[in-house]
Amino acid sequence: MDEALIRPMNAGDLDAVTAIEAATFARPWSRQSFQQELERNVAARYLVAEKNGQVVGYAGAWIILDESHITNIAITEAERGKGIGRKLTEALMQYLSNLGASYATLEVRVSNERAQHLYKSLGFVSVGKRKRYYEDNNEDAFLMVCQNMPDADPDFEEERTVRE
């Protein structure tokens, strides 16, 4: 089995990420939205999963001080169920912890039991419901939070991290 490589997203990944987004979500983000996240949003961090030189998934979050919010996680349909989503989510949580996040939040569709199971297995708990959160069909979302973030890597450094 070929192992997925997890790395920071870059501009060269935008077409692949946009295609995965469009194939996964009813109201997908545009290529321009992802480009703005990479180029202009200092709070945004995105990772991709790459297998055999092809982007097969991505995950992103916003981080402000010790708060982080996971914005999107998606894996190509052909690669689902192979542990890539778990590996990508774990890497994102480590990244957020390294940047100072003490917890992470996310919303997940009430009907997306597969994702809920993954998040619960990673320490997320449901803390509420957002009524009619998803605009495509007015489906509710569970608001989930994880306060058991991985320990920060003391040797982590990132050039774009703002320091006083």
VEXFIPA-670522 format. One record per residue (C-alpha): residue in one letter; x, z, y. Coordinates in steps of 0.001 Angstrom, whole numbers, padded with zeros to 6 digits, always signed. Each point is the difference from the previous one (the first is absolute). Last residue first. Layout:
residues N
AXZY
...
This chain:
residues 164
E+005853+018883+039504
R-000341-002310-002969
V-002120-003084-000518
T+000437-001539-003438
R+000928-003688+000230
E+003452+000414-001542
E-001200+001950-002987
E+001948+002815-001570
F-000708+001984-003161
D+002800+002342-001111
P-002211+003119-000108
D-002511-001828-002243
A-003317+001612+000831
D-001694+001948-002775
P-002995-001854-001397
M-003324+000577+001725
N-002411+002560-001391
Q-002472+000041+002906
C-001855-003076-001206
V-003243-000917+001707
M-003001-002090-000978
L-002899-001251+002084
F-002499-001529-002407
A-001535-003172+001293
D-003637-001023+000213
E-001062-003599-000481
N-001522-001779+003002
N+000398-003390-001748
D+002655-001867+002001
E+000322+002739+002639
Y+001565+002607-002267
Y-000459+003502+001390
R-003766+000242-000635
K+000281+003798-000175
R+003514+001443+000028
K+000148+002571-002788
G+001987+003182-000121
V+003018+001885-001241
S+000839-001984-003131
V+003293+001180-001434
F+003286-001877-000204
G+002680+001356-002330
L+001464-003193-001485
S-002385+000050-002975
K-002870+000275+002487
Y+001224-003133+001781
L+000229-001993-003222
H-003449+001124-001181
Q-001501-000853+003387
A+001588-003461-000177
R-001586-000707-003385
E-003323+001512+001095
N-000459-002447+002847
S-003787+000381+000414
V+000225+002801+002596
R+002368-002252+001938
V+003252+001685+000988
E+001094+001540+003286
L+003481+001385+000505
T+001852+003118+001125
A+003603+001121-000372
Y+001656+003369+000513
S+003194+001626+001272
A+001305-003225+001476
G+003562+000293+001285
L+001433-003516-000395
N+001386+000837-003441
S-003492+001174-000965
L-001429-003351+001062
Y+002610-001883-002038
Q-000637+002226-003032
M-003754-000635+000315
L+000643-003741+000278
A+002228+000061-003086
E-002673+001889-001973
T-002623-002513+001139
L+002194-002953-001026
K+000800+001501-003406
R-003649+000819-000628
G-001158-003467+001068
I+002716-001575-002153
G-001066+001907-003106
K-001063-003046-002018
G-003760+000258+000525
R-000049-002637+002687
E+002715-002673-000117
A-002196-003088-000494
E-002490+001235+002619
T+002709+000177+002631
I+000528+003558+001212
A-001444+001569+003132
I+000502+003183+002016
N-001282+000329+003531
T-000089+002392+002955
I+001555+003196-001335
H-000225+002590+002760
S+002906+002275+000784
E+000168+003178+002050
D+003213+001988+000598
L+000871-001708+003299
I-001980-003231+000011
I+000187-002159-003106
W-001970-003137-000739
A-000095-001340-003509
G+000582-003065-002107
A+000018-001227-003556
Y+000867-003346-001523
G-000322-001901-003227
V+001237-002900-002110
V+002656-001428+002346
Q+001935-002552-002063
G+003750+000058-000673
N-000441+000780-003707
K-002184+002979+000929
E-000237+001342+003522
A-001981+003010+001131
V-000335+000163+003769
L+000295+002876+002459
Y-001549+000522+003405
R+000565+002507+002806
A-002081+000199+003176
A+000426+002571+002800
V+002175-002291+002145
N-002772-002616-000049
R+001401-003088+001687
E+001960-002190-002408
L-001058+000992-003516
E-003583+001036+000782
Q-000334-002975+002352
Q+001043-002338-002822
F-002496+001658-002336
S-002808-000561+002505
Q+001160-003572+000641
R-000175-000778-003722
S-003612+001142+000142
W-001400+003183-001525
P-002497-000576-002746
R-003727+000769+000149
A-001095-000367-003634
F+003397+001214-001224
T+002187-001011-002916
A+000563-003773+000097
A+000360-000022+003793
E+002457+002934-000068
I+002078-001627-002743
A+000149-003238+002020
T+000916+001882+003193
V+002776+001840-001840
A+001404-003269-001375
D-000065-001708+003406
L+001422+003051+001794
D+002943+000662-002319
G+002592-001864+002070
A-000863+002241+002952
N+001296+003054-001871
M-001498+002629-002290
P+002273+002862-001027
R+001006+000016-003684
I-001412+000795-003437
L+001426-002008-002910
A-002363-000512-002926
E+001540+000238-003469
D-000222-002951-002345
M-001344+000951-003403
